[in-house]
Amino acid sequence: MKNVDLITLVLIIVGALNWGLVGAFQFNLVTAIFGVGAISNIVFILVGVAGVYQLVRLFSAPRQLSYAAAAR
């Protein structure tokens, strides 16, 4: 697994856990750790960018698999 894939996976997991905590307990872990401000905004932006990156990879993966299946 590439380093970028691992980093984006960790960020997505952090984002998912944070949303779960917000939904279940109205507790925002990111703002609890970093406070309200620029750093927490950067974390939220990085989580969003990681999600977009993995979404692009998700939709590009079937094309790669279909080429392999067509070659058989």
C-alpha positions in Angstrom: 0.0 0.0 0.0 1.4 3.4 -0.9 2.1 5.9 1.9 -0.5 8.3 0.4 -3.1 5.5 0.6 -2.3 4.7 4.2 -2.4 8.4 5.2 -5.7 9.0 3.5 -7.1 5.8 5.0 -6.2 7.0 8.5 -7.7 10.4 7.9 -10.9 8.8 6.7 -11.1 6.6 9.7 -10.5 9.7 12.0 -13.3 11.5 10.1 -15.7 8.6 10.4 -15.0 8.2 14.1 -15.5 11.9 14.7 -18.8 11.9 12.8 -19.9 8.9 14.9 -19.1 10.7 18.1 -20.9 13.8 16.9 -23.9 11.9 16.0 -24.1 9.7 19.1 -22.9 12.1 21.8 -22.6 15.6 20.3 -18.9 15.4 21.0 -16.5 16.6 18.4 -13.1 14.9 19.0 -11.2 17.1 16.6 -12.2 20.3 18.2 -11.7 18.8 21.7 -8.1 18.0 20.8 -7.2 21.0 18.6 -9.8 23.6 19.8 -11.8 25.8 17.5 -9.5 27.5 15.0 -7.2 27.1 12.1 -5.7 23.7 13.1 -9.0 22.0 13.5 -10.1 23.5 10.1 -7.0 22.1 8.5 -7.8 18.7 9.9 -11.3 18.9 8.5 -9.9 19.9 5.1 -7.4 17.1 5.1 -10.1 14.6 5.9 -12.2 16.0 3.0 -9.3 15.8 0.6 -8.6 12.3 1.7 -12.2 11.3 1.0 -12.1 12.8 -2.4 -8.8 11.0 -3.2 -10.1 7.7 -2.1 -13.4 8.3 -4.0 -11.4 8.9 -7.2 -9.4 5.7 -6.6 -12.6 3.8 -6.0 -14.1 4.8 -9.3 -10.8 4.3 -11.2 -10.3 0.8 -9.8 -13.1 -0.9 -11.7 -11.7 0.3 -15.0 -8.4 -1.3 -14.2 -10.1 -4.6 -13.2 -12.3 -4.6 -16.3 -9.2 -4.3 -18.5 -7.6 -7.3 -16.8 -10.8 -9.3 -17.2 -11.0 -8.4 -20.9 -7.4 -9.5 -21.5 -8.2 -13.0 -20.4 
